[in-house]
Amino acid sequence: MILRFYLVALVLMGSQLALALRGGSKETVRRAWTLIVLLHVVCLAVWIGPLAVGVLGAAILALSWRELGGGVVLLLALGLWFAAMLRWPSLLAVAAPLGAVAALLALTAGPRLTRRSDFATAFGLTVAATGAAGLVRLAGPNPAPLLALLLLVQLNDAFAYLAGKRFGRTRLFPATSPNKSAEGYAGGAVALLLGIALLHTAVLPLLRGVGPGGDAALFAFVLVFANLGDLGLSALKRGRGVKDFGSVLPGHGGVLDRFGNILLAAPLFALLWGAL
C-alpha cells in the first residue's frame, strides 16, 4: 500500500517537476524539488509506523511554534494540547471543528484580530496542534486514510497552483490571497477527480466499496477544507504583514505555508473517514 502510494505520488511530482523545468520559474522548480524530498520523508515515517509519524507531527508543531511567534506560553500550550489529543483521542472529535472556526475568523475579522498574539495562540492550538494530532490518528494502525488525505490535498494544491500560474485571471480573494483564482480552483477540482479515481484503482485500491455518495463527500471535503486552511493562513499572514511564515522549505516558505491546509483538514478528515 505504501509502495503504491509512493510510486504514484513520485510519478505525479516528477511530472510537475518536468513541467516546471520546461517553462516554469525558479520558484516553481524549487517548489517541485521540495515536494519530492518531503514525499520521501513522509513515506519513510509512515512505513516505520505511528510512532515515527508522531515524531514528524511533533517536528511540524515545533516549527509551527517558531513561525507563530515563539514564546514559553505558546510552547507549553501547544505541547500540552498535542499531548492531550494523543492521550485522549476522543478529544479530537470535539476539537476538530475549531480549526475551521479559527480560519473563518481570520478571514472575516480582518487584521485587528489576526495581529493579536492571543489569536496566534488560539490558531496554533486549533490548527497546528490539533492538526498534528489528527495526522497521528490517521496514521495508525492502518495508514490508508493518511495516505488518502495526503494524495488528495497535494493533488488539489499542486494543480491549483499550476493552473493559477498559467491561466489565472479571475481573482477571488484579492485582499487576502491575490494569487488565488477561479481558474486555479477549477484546476484543483479536476485534480481531485483524478485523485479519487486513483484511490479506487492504482494507489491502494482504498475506496473499494465506497459509492458515488462517498466519493462526492471526499471531493467536497477537500475542496472546501483544504482551501479554507490556505485562506485562513493567508489572512493570518496578511494581518502580520509577512509574505511567508518562514523559509525552511524552498519554494513554499515555512512549515505552515506547506502543511497548513493538511493540518486543518486532518482531524476533520478522521471524522469523515469513520463515516464512509
C-alpha positions as CSV (number, residue, x, y, z in Angstrom):
1,M,0.0,0.0,0.0
2,I,2.7,2.5,1.0
3,L,4.8,1.5,-2.0
4,R,1.9,2.1,-4.4
5,F,1.3,5.5,-2.9
6,Y,4.9,6.3,-3.1
7,L,5.2,5.3,-6.8
8,V,2.1,7.1,-7.9
9,A,3.0,10.3,-5.9
10,L,6.5,10.1,-7.3
11,V,5.2,10.0,-10.9
12,L,2.9,12.9,-10.3
13,M,5.5,15.0,-8.6
14,G,8.1,14.1,-11.2
15,S,5.6,15.2,-13.9
16,Q,5.2,18.5,-12.0
17,L,9.0,18.9,-11.9
18,A,9.3,18.2,-15.6
19,L,6.7,20.9,-16.4
20,A,8.5,23.3,-14.2
21,L,11.8,22.6,-15.8
22,R,10.4,23.2,-19.3
23,G,8.9,26.6,-18.7
24,G,8.4,27.4,-15.0
25,S,10.1,29.9,-12.8
26,K,12.9,29.1,-10.5
27,E,10.5,29.2,-7.6
28,T,8.2,26.6,-9.2
29,V,11.3,24.3,-9.8
30,R,12.3,24.7,-6.1
31,R,8.8,24.0,-5.1
32,A,8.7,20.8,-7.0
33,W,12.1,19.5,-5.7
34,T,11.0,20.3,-2.1
35,L,7.8,18.2,-2.6
36,I,9.8,15.3,-3.8
37,V,12.1,15.5,-0.7
38,L,9.0,15.7,1.5
39,L,7.5,12.7,-0.2
40,H,10.4,10.6,0.9
41,V,10.3,11.9,4.4
42,V,6.6,11.3,4.8
43,C,6.7,7.8,3.2
44,L,9.6,6.8,5.4
45,A,7.7,7.9,8.6
46,V,4.5,6.1,7.5
47,W,6.5,2.9,6.7
48,I,8.2,3.0,10.1
49,G,4.8,3.4,11.9
50,P,2.6,5.7,14.0
51,L,5.5,6.5,16.4
52,A,7.5,8.0,13.5
53,V,4.5,9.9,12.3
54,G,4.1,11.2,15.8
55,V,7.7,12.4,15.8
56,L,7.1,14.0,12.4
57,G,3.9,15.7,13.8
58,A,5.9,17.0,16.8
59,A,8.6,18.4,14.5
60,I,5.9,20.2,12.4
61,L,4.4,21.5,15.6
62,A,7.7,22.7,16.9
63,L,8.5,24.6,13.7
64,S,4.9,26.0,13.7
65,W,5.5,27.3,17.2
66,R,8.5,29.3,15.9
67,E,6.5,30.6,12.9
68,L,3.7,31.8,15.1
69,G,6.0,33.9,17.2
70,G,7.6,31.5,19.8
71,G,7.5,32.2,23.5
72,V,7.2,29.9,26.5
73,V,3.4,30.3,26.9
74,L,2.8,29.3,23.3
75,L,5.2,26.4,23.6
76,L,3.6,25.0,26.7
77,A,0.1,25.4,25.3
78,L,0.9,23.7,22.0
79,G,2.8,20.8,23.7
80,L,0.1,20.2,26.3
81,W,-2.7,20.3,23.8
82,F,-0.9,18.0,21.4
83,A,-0.2,15.5,24.2
84,A,-3.8,15.7,25.4
85,M,-5.1,14.8,21.9
86,L,-2.8,11.8,21.8
87,R,-3.6,10.7,25.3
88,W,-7.4,11.1,24.9
89,P,-8.3,10.6,21.3
90,S,-12.0,11.3,22.0
91,L,-11.0,15.0,22.5
92,L,-10.1,15.2,18.8
93,A,-13.8,14.9,17.8
94,V,-14.6,17.9,19.9
95,A,-11.5,19.9,18.8
96,A,-11.6,19.1,15.1
97,P,-14.2,21.8,14.1
98,L,-12.3,24.5,16.0
99,G,-9.6,24.9,13.3
100,A,-12.3,25.7,10.7
101,V,-13.8,28.3,13.1
102,A,-10.3,29.9,13.6
103,A,-9.7,30.0,9.8
104,L,-13.2,31.6,9.2
105,L,-12.5,34.2,11.9
106,A,-9.1,35.0,10.4
107,L,-10.9,35.6,7.0
108,T,-13.8,37.6,8.3
109,A,-12.4,39.6,11.2
110,G,-9.5,41.2,9.5
111,P,-6.1,42.5,10.7
112,R,-7.4,43.8,14.1
113,L,-7.8,40.2,15.2
114,T,-5.1,38.4,13.2
115,R,-2.4,40.8,14.6
116,R,-3.1,39.8,18.2
117,S,-0.8,37.3,19.9
118,D,-3.7,35.6,21.7
119,F,-5.3,34.8,18.4
120,A,-2.0,33.4,17.1
121,T,-2.0,31.1,20.2
122,A,-5.6,30.1,19.5
123,F,-4.8,29.4,15.9
124,G,-1.8,27.3,16.9
125,L,-3.9,25.2,19.3
126,T,-6.9,24.7,17.0
127,V,-5.0,24.3,13.7
128,A,-1.3,23.3,14.3
129,A,-1.6,21.2,17.5
130,T,-5.0,19.6,16.7
131,G,-3.9,19.0,13.1
132,A,-0.6,17.3,14.2
133,A,-2.6,15.0,16.5
134,G,-5.0,14.3,13.6
135,L,-2.1,13.2,11.4
136,V,-1.0,10.7,14.1
137,R,-4.6,9.5,14.4
138,L,-4.9,8.9,10.7
139,A,-1.5,7.1,10.6
140,G,-2.4,4.1,12.8
141,P,-2.9,1.3,13.0
142,N,-3.8,1.4,9.2
143,P,-2.2,4.4,7.4
144,A,-4.6,4.2,4.5
145,P,-6.7,7.3,5.5
146,L,-3.5,9.4,6.0
147,L,-2.2,8.4,2.5
148,A,-5.6,9.2,1.0
149,L,-5.7,12.7,2.6
150,L,-2.1,13.5,1.6
151,L,-2.7,12.4,-2.0
152,L,-6.0,14.4,-2.4
153,V,-4.7,17.5,-0.7
154,Q,-1.5,17.5,-2.6
155,L,-3.1,17.0,-6.0
156,N,-5.6,19.8,-5.3
157,D,-2.8,22.1,-4.1
158,A,-0.4,21.3,-6.9
159,F,-2.8,21.6,-9.8
160,A,-4.5,24.7,-8.4
161,Y,-1.0,26.3,-8.2
162,L,-0.1,25.3,-11.7
163,A,-3.4,26.2,-13.2
164,G,-3.5,29.5,-11.4
165,K,0.1,30.4,-12.6
166,R,-0.8,29.5,-16.2
167,F,-4.4,30.5,-16.6
168,G,-5.3,32.6,-13.5
169,R,-7.3,35.7,-14.4
170,T,-10.3,35.9,-12.1
171,R,-9.0,36.8,-8.6
172,L,-11.4,35.7,-5.9
173,F,-9.7,37.0,-2.8
174,P,-7.5,39.9,-3.9
175,A,-7.1,41.4,-0.4
176,T,-6.4,38.1,1.4
177,S,-4.7,35.9,-1.2
178,P,-4.2,37.7,-4.5
179,N,-2.8,34.6,-6.2
180,K,-6.0,32.5,-5.7
181,S,-8.1,32.5,-8.8
182,A,-11.2,30.8,-10.1
183,E,-9.1,29.1,-12.8
184,G,-6.8,27.7,-10.2
185,Y,-9.6,26.3,-8.1
186,A,-11.0,24.7,-11.3
187,G,-7.7,23.0,-11.9
188,G,-7.6,21.8,-8.3
189,A,-11.1,20.4,-8.6
190,V,-10.2,18.4,-11.8
191,A,-7.1,17.1,-9.9
192,L,-9.4,15.9,-7.1
193,L,-11.4,13.8,-9.5
194,L,-8.2,12.2,-10.7
195,G,-7.1,11.6,-7.1
196,I,-10.4,9.8,-6.3
197,A,-10.1,7.7,-9.4
198,L,-6.5,6.8,-8.4
199,L,-7.7,5.8,-4.9
200,H,-10.2,3.5,-6.4
201,T,-7.7,1.8,-8.7
202,A,-3.9,2.3,-8.9
203,V,-2.9,3.5,-5.4
204,L,-4.4,1.2,-2.8
205,P,-7.2,0.5,-4.0
206,L,-8.5,2.3,-1.0
207,L,-12.1,3.2,-1.8
208,R,-13.4,-0.2,-2.8
209,G,-17.0,-0.4,-1.7
210,V,-17.3,3.4,-1.4
211,G,-20.1,4.6,-3.7
212,P,-20.7,7.8,-5.5
213,G,-22.0,9.5,-2.4
214,G,-18.8,8.8,-0.5
215,D,-16.7,10.0,-3.5
216,A,-18.8,13.2,-3.6
217,A,-18.2,13.7,0.2
218,L,-14.4,13.3,-0.3
219,F,-14.4,15.7,-3.2
220,A,-16.4,18.4,-1.4
221,F,-14.5,17.9,1.8
222,V,-11.0,18.5,0.3
223,L,-12.2,21.3,-2.0
224,V,-13.7,23.2,1.0
225,F,-11.4,22.5,4.0
226,A,-8.0,22.2,2.3
227,N,-8.6,25.6,0.6
228,L,-10.1,27.1,3.8
229,G,-6.8,26.2,5.5
230,D,-4.9,28.0,2.9
231,L,-7.1,31.1,3.0
232,G,-7.1,31.3,6.8
233,L,-3.3,31.1,6.9
234,S,-3.1,33.8,4.2
235,A,-5.3,36.0,6.2
236,L,-3.1,35.5,9.3
237,K,0.0,36.3,7.3
238,R,-1.6,39.5,5.8
239,G,-2.6,40.6,9.3
240,R,1.0,40.1,10.5
241,G,2.4,41.8,7.4
242,V,4.5,38.9,6.2
243,K,4.6,37.1,2.8
244,D,5.5,33.7,4.3
245,F,5.7,32.2,7.7
246,G,9.3,31.2,7.2
247,S,11.9,30.0,4.7
248,V,12.7,26.4,5.8
249,L,11.0,24.9,2.8
250,P,12.4,26.3,-0.5
251,G,9.6,27.3,-2.9
252,H,7.0,27.1,-0.2
253,G,8.1,29.2,2.7
254,G,7.5,27.9,6.2
255,V,6.1,24.7,7.6
256,L,2.7,26.4,8.0
257,D,2.8,27.6,4.4
258,R,3.2,24.0,3.2
259,F,1.3,22.0,5.8
260,G,-1.4,24.4,7.0
261,N,-4.1,23.1,4.7
262,I,-3.3,19.5,5.7
263,L,-3.2,20.4,9.4
264,L,-6.6,22.0,9.3
265,A,-8.1,19.1,7.3
266,A,-6.6,16.2,9.1
267,P,-8.8,15.9,12.3
268,L,-11.9,16.6,10.3
269,F,-10.9,14.0,7.7
270,A,-10.5,11.4,10.5
271,L,-14.2,12.0,11.4
272,L,-15.3,11.8,7.8
273,W,-13.3,8.6,7.2
274,G,-15.1,6.9,10.0
275,A,-18.4,7.7,8.4
276,L,-17.6,6.4,4.9
